[in-house]
Amino acid sequence: MATTAQGEAGAVSRVNLLGMSRARLEAYLAGLGEPAFRARQIMQWIHQQGVDDFDAMTNIGKGLRARLQQQAEIRPPEILSQKDSADGTRKWALRVDGGGLVEAVLIPERGRATLCVSSQVGCALDCSFCSTGKQGFQRDLSAAEIIGQVWLAIRAGDGFPTTERDRVVTNVVMMGMGEPLLNFESVVEAMELMLDDLAYGLSRRRVTLSTSGVVPALDRLTTPVSLAVSLHAPNDALRNELVPVNRRYPIAELLAACHRYLDRQADRNRVVTIEYTLIEGVNDSVEQARELAELLRTLPCKINLIPFNPFPLSDYRRPGKAAISRFWKVLADAGYVATVRTPRGDDIDAACGQLVGQVADRTQRSRRHRERAQAVQVLPAGTARARGRGARG
């Protein structure tokens, strides 16, 4: 159970209730001598009314409100900036504890609005086609900092009180900065709030966790959300280069874990979304499309093709429309449901793979990438180098 603590200067550190699941909030309030139904009331005030002041919770006794004002808080990350794309996409830069910055992106579409949420300051992995990985890694986000991105997006859209008919956020994808399964406990607690009818009440199909393939954590996952896997290659040799975690958990182990996850779901119609970033001359050939089709033939899945989105420190390029169409046709002809993602928010660097924050890099990875990129820039004329390798880890 969370308790208040004395800081170095004697100040009381308050417990942030924003990220507490129903079970944890009930336990916290039980420690204050309060019944379980108080947790339900407070959750509705926070997550459905957008209230961050205990005095505004009018169906809670004054005595408890006074205690909560002294011991607890409702504190999301701080919005530092907001950028709006010509296509309606909106990106926020958010300051979290310790001074790091993360980004969250709201993508409006006809009849829905998807919020892309970050789980780490930076990323502990280093996928070669992703800008976040080049920033290095600082720390995991707390459950309050994760669900706080949802809370802030709804508040920014004047979406409180929330109603089923007029939702500002209809879908949440754990596809922002970081690898969600490396921040397992906080991500699960935040997703439980997304699903809880006393909080955001999203359906299981409207909350998606995306992973690069941390197999042991995937095997622990019992929260019944949609699963997306960042595959990006049809074989281990190439995936080892693009997604380095594959060296520890190769494709066969990852796909077996996907089967086990589907087997744990009550809904037998669930499928895994396979994410595949198309990079010119790297993984976009017709032969690689055929290899991918064969690789996935026993896994219930749909395939999301993502044309590469450029960013500094990478010299990868997006394939042309003809190459993308050829790749897609191979998958469609093999019977797969395959879609090509339309880039959204690329004019504000909010597209897939472009998110960056401000990271006090504990790994020194960002410094190494900058040095390598600078070395490539000063190569003598005519010096050969392989595309995409100049800024890779």
Order of alpha helices (4+ residues) and beta strands (2+ residues): beta-beta-beta-alpha-alpha-alpha-beta-beta-beta-beta-beta-beta-beta-alpha-beta-alpha-beta-alpha-beta-alpha-alpha-beta-alpha-beta-alpha-beta-alpha
